[in-house]
Amino acid sequence: MTDNATDSPDMSLPAVPPAAPGNGLAASAAPTWHSYLNRRMLILLFMGFSSGLPLFILLSLLQAWLAKSGLDVKKLGLFALVMFPYTWKFVWSPLMDRYSFGWLGRRRGWMALTQTLLFLTIGGMGMLDPLTQVSWVAMAAATVAFISASQDIVIDAYRREILPDNEQGLGAAVHVNAYKVAGMVPGALSLILADRMPWQPVFWITACFMLPGLVCTLLVKEPAVYGAPPKNMRDALVLPFKEFIHRDGWKRACWILGFIFLYKLGDSMATALSTKFYLDLGFSMTQIGVVAKTTGFWASIAGGIVGGVWMVRLGINRGLWVFGAVQAVAILGFAWLAQVGANPLVLGAVIAFEAFGSLGLGAAAFVAFISRSTDPRYTATQYALFSSLAAVPRTFINASAGYIVAETGWFLFFIICFFLALPGMLLLSRIAPWHGDRVGAARPT
């Protein structure tokens, strides 16, 4: 591990110039098919898959393994605690802005390290006995979560640094969709294999899906560094926050942080108790499962692709306006379903529209905005901080959803959620005006 100040400059790609002011596109030409299909998007496809795989192993494969092994439900529930590194990843993110790994460089070095460790840790975890070594399994799962969160930090930073601003939306969509597709491996393929062979080879086979991402990491080039990276740990801890505050002043910094907190607040609360809502309406578990696993999944994939492509032409600012409006209107679909009752066709339409508008369009625009708001010198720290802030409503505010439903009923609850989506939209005029796609973006020097 080496200082960033000693990185060899010839290991870097030529700097990608920021997009020209206006609509997020270079002023010289309109976007062509090269804007949609290029080597950068292929790289992000591999990286998004590599980023999503460990999370879904913890959510799907680990749970099935423990349940099939006979672990009681109380201990099984406690395993949810191993996910805490995903919320606190900003704490150690400065390390990834500060240190590099010789010829591999800063981003590639950390990606290669985390991907290698994930391959070994995931495969090794399956060699344990969940009944007699439950503590070791918990430690292994927590280790996977920590390394996975660390991989997310550096992949998010890498994605921001290799893309010009006009491709941030499409890049975010490619990453998010590859992330979701990765869930099909531990959530489907691995479970099918588990019916036909012991758990140990299942875990090693699943771990092997980390290797394409590792190979991609070794083949790509290190992104360019704008300006000097942090010279020591003090700079790595202080400079990212100092740069963000001094970029446009305290007032603008507070507006941006408020927007990150509020933009998906209403949508996040509306879906916090969605399964409970469907059951209360009278839908069966089978109906919910079939619709959610098919309609919702493919609608979110379609929304991510459409959102990414549209943002190449719209720009991030206008994408936030348009997709944010769709995201807010999708909340009213749940209120409509609350009035209609247990109608499977309406259920499918509501889930599809919400997944298309929020998990697809809204997520693509939001991730692109967060990426653009980071300074490339401190991408790992700033992106980890912003994404952790965005997760606060999902973690804490949503805890009040049950109390609100108990007092208001489902219909009024969703109306409240709709109005909670409006404050984030109102902040757009300040941090992402319709005519001015460069406002709020980091300006590295």
C-alpha positions in Angstrom: 0.0 0.0 0.0 1.5 3.4 -1.0 0.8 7.1 -0.8 -1.3 8.6 -3.5 1.3 11.3 -4.0 3.7 8.7 -5.4 1.3 7.2 -8.0 2.8 7.0 -11.4 0.9 9.4 -13.7 1.3 7.1 -16.8 -1.0 4.6 -15.0 -4.0 7.0 -15.5 -6.4 7.5 -18.3 -6.5 10.9 -19.9 -8.8 13.1 -17.9 -12.4 13.2 -19.0 -13.4 16.8 -19.3 -16.5 17.9 -17.5 -19.6 18.4 -19.6 -20.2 21.8 -21.0 -22.7 24.1 -19.2 -26.3 23.8 -20.3 -28.1 20.6 -20.7 -25.3 18.3 -19.4 -24.0 17.6 -22.9 -20.9 18.7 -24.7 -21.6 21.8 -26.7 -20.0 20.6 -29.8 -22.3 17.8 -30.7 -25.6 16.0 -29.9 -25.3 12.6 -28.3 -24.9 9.7 -30.7 -25.1 5.9 -30.2 -21.6 6.1 -28.7 -23.2 7.9 -25.7 -25.3 4.8 -25.1 -22.9 2.0 -26.0 -19.3 2.4 -25.1 -16.5 0.7 -23.2 -17.3 2.7 -20.0 -20.8 1.2 -19.8 -19.4 -2.3 -20.3 -17.0 -1.8 -17.4 -19.9 -0.5 -15.2 -21.9 -3.6 -16.1 -19.3 -5.8 -14.6 -18.7 -3.5 -11.6 -22.4 -3.2 -10.8 -22.8 -7.0 -10.9 -19.7 -7.4 -8.6 -21.2 -4.8 -6.2 -24.6 -6.4 -5.9 -23.6 -10.1 -5.6 -22.4 -10.0 -2.0 -25.4 -8.2 -0.7 -27.8 -10.6 -2.2 -25.7 -13.5 -0.9 -26.4 -12.1 2.6 -30.0 -11.5 1.9 -31.0 -14.7 0.1 -28.4 -17.5 0.1 -27.3 -17.0 3.7 -30.8 -17.0 5.0 -31.8 -20.2 3.0 -28.6 -21.9 4.2 -29.3 -21.1 7.9 -32.9 -22.0 7.7 -32.3 -25.3 5.9 -29.7 -26.2 8.5 -32.3 -26.0 11.3 -31.3 -22.7 12.9 -34.2 -21.4 15.0 -36.0 -18.3 13.9 -34.8 -16.1 16.8 -31.1 -16.6 15.9 -32.0 -16.3 12.2 -33.5 -12.9 12.8 -30.4 -11.7 14.6 -28.4 -12.2 11.5 -29.9 -9.0 10.1 -27.5 -7.1 12.3 -24.5 -8.2 10.1 -25.7 -5.6 7.6 -24.6 -2.6 9.7 -21.4 -1.8 7.6 -23.6 -0.7 4.7 -24.9 2.2 6.8 -21.5 3.2 8.4 -19.3 2.8 5.4 -18.4 6.6 5.3 -16.4 6.1 8.5 -13.6 4.2 6.8 -14.0 5.6 3.3 -11.2 8.2 3.7 -8.7 5.3 3.7 -9.7 4.7 0.1 -9.1 8.3 -0.9 -5.7 8.3 0.9 -3.9 5.1 0.0 -3.1 3.3 -3.2 -1.6 0.0 -4.2 1.6 0.4 -6.2 1.1 -0.2 -10.0 -2.6 -1.0 -9.5 -3.3 2.6 -8.3 -5.9 4.0 -5.9 -9.2 2.7 -7.3 -8.1 -0.5 -9.0 -6.0 -1.5 -6.0 -8.9 -1.3 -3.6 -11.3 -3.0 -6.0 -8.9 -5.9 -6.6 -8.3 -6.3 -2.9 -12.0 -6.3 -1.9 -13.0 -8.6 -4.8 -10.3 -11.1 -4.0 -11.2 -11.1 -0.3 -14.9 -11.5 -1.1 -14.2 -14.5 -3.3 -12.3 -16.2 -0.5 -14.6 -15.2 2.3 -17.8 -16.1 0.5 -16.4 -19.5 -0.5 -14.9 -20.1 3.0 -18.1 -19.2 4.8 -19.9 -22.2 3.2 -17.3 -24.5 4.8 -18.6 -23.7 8.3 -21.3 -25.6 10.1 -24.2 -23.3 11.0 -25.3 -25.4 13.9 -22.0 -26.0 15.7 -20.2 -22.9 14.5 -22.9 -20.3 14.4 -20.7 -17.6 16.0 -18.1 -18.2 13.3 -20.8 -18.0 10.6 -22.0 -14.7 12.1 -18.4 -13.4 12.0 -17.9 -14.5 8.4 -21.2 -12.9 7.3 -20.2 -9.6 9.1 -16.8 -9.8 7.3 -18.5 -10.3 3.9 -20.8 -7.3 4.7 -17.8 -5.1 5.7 -15.7 -6.0 2.6 -18.8 -5.7 0.4 -19.5 -2.2 1.7 -15.9 -1.3 1.2 -16.1 -2.5 -2.4 -19.2 -0.3 -2.9 -17.3 2.7 -1.7 -14.5 2.3 -4.3 -16.8 1.2 -7.2 -19.0 4.3 -6.6 -15.9 6.4 -6.7 -14.6 4.7 -9.8 -17.9 5.2 -11.6 -18.0 8.9 -10.9 -14.4 9.4 -12.0 -14.5 7.6 -15.4 -17.8 9.2 -16.6 -18.3 12.7 -17.9 -21.3 14.5 -16.4 -23.6 13.8 -19.3 -23.1 10.0 -18.9 -23.6 10.0 -15.1 -27.3 9.2 -15.4 -26.9 6.4 -17.9 -23.9 5.0 -15.9 -26.0 5.0 -12.7 -28.8 3.1 -14.6 -26.3 0.5 -15.9 -24.8 0.1 -12.4 -28.2 -0.2 -10.6 -29.6 -2.7 -13.1 -26.5 -4.9 -13.1 -26.7 -4.7 -9.3 -30.3 -6.0 -9.4 -29.5 -8.8 -11.9 -26.7 -10.0 -9.6 -29.5 -11.0 -7.1 -30.6 -13.7 -9.5 -27.5 -15.7 -8.8 -27.8 -16.2 -5.0 -31.6 -15.8 -5.1 -32.2 -18.4 -7.8 -29.3 -20.3 -9.3 -27.6 -21.0 -6.0 -30.8 -22.2 -4.4 -31.4 -24.6 -7.3 -27.9 -25.9 -7.0 -28.4 -26.4 -3.2 -31.2 -28.9 -4.0 -28.7 -31.0 -6.0 -25.3 -30.7 -4.2 -23.8 -30.0 -0.7 -23.7 -26.4 0.5 -19.9 -26.1 0.3 -19.6 -26.3 -3.5 -22.7 -24.1 -3.8 -20.9 -21.3 -1.9 -17.7 -21.7 -3.9 -19.6 -21.7 -7.2 -21.5 -18.6 -6.1 -18.2 -17.0 -5.0 -16.8 -17.6 -8.5 -19.2 -15.0 -9.9 -16.9 -12.4 -8.2 -14.1 -13.3 -10.6 -15.4 -11.6 -13.7 -15.4 -8.3 -11.8 -11.9 -9.0 -10.6 -10.7 -9.7 -14.1 -12.3 -6.5 -15.3 -10.5 -4.6 -12.6 -7.2 -6.0 -13.7 -7.8 -5.1 -17.3 -9.1 -1.5 -17.0 -6.9 1.5 -16.4 -6.8 3.7 -13.4 -9.0 6.9 -13.7 -7.3 10.2 -13.8 -6.9 12.2 -10.6 -7.9 15.8 -10.7 -5.5 17.8 -8.5 -3.5 16.3 -5.7 -5.1 13.5 -3.6 -4.9 13.7 0.2 -1.3 13.7 1.5 -2.1 12.1 4.9 -5.0 10.7 6.9 -5.8 14.1 8.4 -6.3 15.6 4.9 -8.3 12.5 3.9 -10.6 13.1 6.8 -10.9 16.9 6.7 -10.5 18.0 3.1 -13.5 16.2 1.7 -15.8 18.0 4.1 -13.9 21.3 3.8 -14.1 21.2 0.0 -17.8 20.5 0.0 -18.6 23.4 2.3 -16.3 25.9 0.7 -17.3 24.9 -2.9 -20.4 27.2 -2.8 -20.6 28.1 0.8 -22.5 26.8 3.9 -25.9 27.7 2.6 -25.6 25.8 -0.7 -24.1 22.8 1.1 -27.1 22.7 3.5 -29.5 22.9 0.5 -27.8 20.0 -1.2 -27.7 17.9 2.0 -31.4 18.7 2.6 -32.3 17.6 -0.9 -30.4 14.3 -0.6 -32.3 13.6 2.6 -35.7 14.6 1.3 -35.8 13.6 -2.4 -36.9 10.0 -1.8 -38.4 10.4 1.6 -42.1 10.1 0.5 -41.5 7.1 -1.8 -39.3 5.4 0.8 -42.0 5.7 3.5 -44.8 4.7 1.1 -43.1 1.3 0.4 -41.9 0.7 4.0 -44.9 -1.5 4.8 -45.9 -2.5 1.3 -46.2 -6.3 2.0 -48.4 -5.6 5.1 -50.5 -3.3 3.0 -51.1 -5.9 0.3 -52.0 -8.5 2.9 -54.4 -6.2 4.6 -56.2 -5.7 1.3 -56.7 -9.4 1.0 -54.1 -10.5 -1.5 -52.6 -13.9 -1.0 -48.8 -14.5 -0.5 -48.7 -16.2 -3.9 -50.3 -13.2 -5.6 -47.9 -10.8 -3.9 -44.9 -12.9 -4.7 -45.7 -13.5 -8.3 -46.5 -9.8 -9.1 -43.6 -8.4 -7.0 -41.0 -10.8 -8.3 -41.9 -10.4 -12.0 -43.7 -7.2 -12.7 -41.8 -5.1 -10.2 -38.4 -6.5 -11.1 -38.7 -6.0 -14.9 -40.4 -2.6 -14.5 -37.5 -1.3 -12.4 -35.0 -2.6 -14.9 -36.9 -0.9 -17.8 -37.2 2.3 -15.7 -33.5 2.3 -15.1 -32.6 1.9 -18.7 -35.1 4.4 -20.0 -34.1 6.9 -17.2 -30.4 6.6 -18.1 -30.9 7.0 -21.8 -33.3 10.0 -21.3 -30.8 11.7 -19.0 -28.1 11.7 -21.8 -30.4 14.1 -23.6 -32.3 15.8 -20.7 -29.3 16.3 -18.4 -29.3 15.4 -14.7 -31.2 18.5 -13.5 -34.1 18.1 -15.8 -34.1 14.4 -15.1 -34.5 15.1 -11.4 -37.5 17.3 -12.2 -39.3 14.9 -14.6 -38.4 11.6 -12.8 -39.1 13.1 -9.4 -42.6 14.1 -10.5 -43.2 10.6 -11.8 -41.9 9.2 -8.6 -44.3 11.3 -6.5 -47.3 10.5 -8.7 -46.5 6.8 -8.3 -47.2 7.1 -4.6 -50.8 8.1 -5.4 -51.1 4.7 -7.1 -51.0 3.1 -3.7 -53.8 5.4 -2.5 -55.8 4.3 -5.5 -55.2 0.6 -4.7 -56.3 1.3 -1.1 -59.6 2.5 -2.5 -60.0 -0.2 -5.1 -59.2 -3.2 -2.9 -57.8 -6.6 -3.8 -57.8 -6.3 -7.6 -54.8 -8.2 -9.0 -54.7 -6.1 -12.2 -54.5 -2.9 -10.3 -51.9 -4.4 -8.0 -49.7 -5.3 -11.0 -50.2 -1.8 -12.5 -49.4 0.0 -9.2 -46.3 -2.1 -8.5 -45.0 -1.8 -12.1 -45.5 2.0 -12.1 -43.9 2.5 -8.7 -40.9 0.3 -9.7 -40.6 2.0 -13.1 -40.9 5.5 -11.6 -39.0 5.2 -8.3 -36.6 2.2 -8.5 -35.9 2.9 -12.1 -36.3 6.6 -13.2 -36.0 8.3 -9.8 -33.0 6.1 -8.6 -31.1 6.7 -11.8 -31.5 10.5 -11.5 -30.7 10.6 -7.8 -27.6 8.4 -8.1 -26.4 10.6 -11.0 -26.9 13.8 -8.9 -25.0 12.3 -5.9 -22.1 11.3 -8.2 -22.0 14.7 -9.8 -22.0 16.4 -6.4 -18.7 14.8 -5.4 -15.2 16.2 -6.0 -13.1 13.6 -8.0 -10.2 14.1 -5.5 -12.4 12.8 -2.6 -15.0 10.8 -4.4 -14.9 7.8 -2.0 -15.5 9.8 1.1 -18.0 12.3 -0.2 -20.1 9.7 -2.1 -20.1 7.4 0.9 -21.3 10.3 3.1 -24.1 11.3 0.7 -25.3 7.8 0.2 -25.4 7.2 3.9 -27.4 10.3 4.4 -29.8 9.2 1.8 -30.3 5.9 3.7 -31.3 7.7 6.9 -35.0 8.1 6.0 -35.1 4.4 5.1 -33.5 3.4 8.4 -35.1 5.8 10.9 -38.0 7.8 9.5 -39.7 4.7 8.1 -39.9 3.3 11.6 -42.8 5.7 12.2 -44.8 4.4 9.3 -46.7 1.8 11.3 -47.8 4.4 13.9 -49.1 6.7 11.2 -51.0 3.9 9.5 -52.6 2.9 12.8 -53.9 6.5 13.2 -54.9 7.4 9.7 -55.6 4.2 7.7 -53.9 3.3 4.5 -55.5 5.8 2.1 -54.6 8.9 4.2 -51.1 7.4 4.9 -50.3 7.4 1.2 -51.6 10.9 0.8 -49.3 12.0 3.6 -46.4 10.2 1.8 -47.2 12.1 -1.4 -47.0 15.4 0.4 -43.7 14.3 2.0 -42.3 13.9 -1.5 -43.0 17.6 -2.3 -40.3 19.3 -0.1 -37.5 17.5 -2.0 -39.1 18.6 -5.3 -39.3 22.2 -4.1 -35.6 22.3 -3.4 -34.8 21.5 -7.0 -35.2 25.2 -8.0 -32.2 26.0 -5.7 -29.9 23.0 -6.2 -30.8 21.8 -9.7 -32.6 24.5 -11.7 -34.2 23.4 -15.0 -31.9 25.7 -17.0 -28.5 25.1 -15.5 -27.3 21.5 -15.4 -23.9 22.5 -13.9 -25.3 24.0 -10.7 -24.4 21.9 -7.7 -21.7 20.0 -9.4 -18.2 19.7 -8.0 -15.6 21.7 -9.8 -12.2 20.1 -9.3 -9.1 22.1 -9.8 
